[in-house]
Amino acid sequence: MESARLWNPRFAQLFCIETMLQFGLYLTRPLIAGYAVSLGASLAVAGFLAGLLATAALIMRPMSGIVTDRLGKKGLLVVSCALFAVSALGCALFRSVPLAAAFLALQGFAFAFKSTVVVSLASLVVPASKLGSGVGWLGVAYTIACALGPALGSFVGGAVGYAGAFAVSATLLFAGLVLAVLFKAPREACAHAAPTAPSRSGCGFAAWFHGPTLLLSAVAGLLMVAQGVTSSFVLLVGDMRGIEGASLYFLVYSLATLAARPLAGRASDSFGVRAVALPMMLLAAFGMTAAAFLESFAGVVVAGACMGVGQGSAYCALQAESVRGVPQDRVGRAANTFYLGPDLCMGLGPVVGGFVLQAAGAAALFLFNAAAVLLGLILLAVFGSRRRGSSDRP
């Protein structure tokens, strides 16, 4: 590694690529269901299309990690960017429900590779002692896009229509493709590095996943249960409780996450994952408990702030730990394995949460979220030190 600085030219390039891709994707996230309905799809089909990116990404997870390790990471980044751009352009040019489904599925396949490749590249272009900070800053790109992208997409969609919004998205994604082509990847990212030891796993579990990362994946998944359920139902709960301005939860959450992630990354570099994740998960659980009993705008603000700082910090620390110290020939599988829990729980969490809300009410919904976070905290507290004892500093 040529530089001991976090913000070396390669990491700055990677951050710009991630920012462009996240904005290009989030620009159209709030429009997909409406776009599908405008094409004649039923609400059920529209909901399916809206979640197709996550579904397709989850399907590709077992393959994306091992492919990332065995092929050049820069090449896969370029291919992913190209597929993103083509899929968005396809949605803009071809107004058909089956074709929209095909293009959105293609986007999900590309997303599975992109998310794995970006974290893998980060582990190669930043100093090992600053990996947590690097992952934290990549999370900032996601947070900004998540906060501003949907609002910008809604504005663009209202001004120029669905096709125009997808065309703008394609433009941003093509810009990301250009940046990826120009990315000065380290030698290890251009060709598969030799394995550190002969593989005896064949086609077994270890050939596709990274076992030590499964605990981190499960804990991160439980965190994303709370995040996914809250994001899905906070507006509905606001209506049920008569709370004006419940939508400000997203602004408060985004601002809190934006402030917390870089600091959480630095803290995990210095003190270890459990020193950051455990107290931050406790803070997130407190925010969900407060939302259960504060049936007012104050509850929305407290929940947004505590989830932004708590969940955002813990997730950042867990993600950095998933690739910390992993051999180069397995870092893609480690990054990919980490996403299994969040992908699965972001999809299943709202389904279970909807049942809880219907059966027991809003307070039970938020207590369910708090319980999920506390279960993750217990798993990390009990089993975390056994995973990789040398990585957790006292």
Order of alpha helices (4+ residues) and beta strands (2+ residues): alpha-alpha-alpha-alpha-alpha-alpha-alpha-alpha-alpha-alpha-alpha-alpha-alpha-alpha-alpha
